[in-house]
Amino acid sequence: MPETLENLLWCAALATWLMLFFGIITQRLKPLSKFLSHLLEVTFRLRAK
């Protein structure tokens, strides 16, 4: 039983770190995503004219 509890705690810790990591990555990529979407919008707007 203690081994099962230890494995469960390790999984919870790993899930917590992954959530933090992906949260930070998402925050860092938002400006890049906005820039790329704006660039694509301008590009297709110029091609449509």
Secondary structure as GFF3:
##gff-version 3
##sequence-region A 1 49
A	DSSP	alpha_helix	2	48	.	.	.	ID=ss1
###
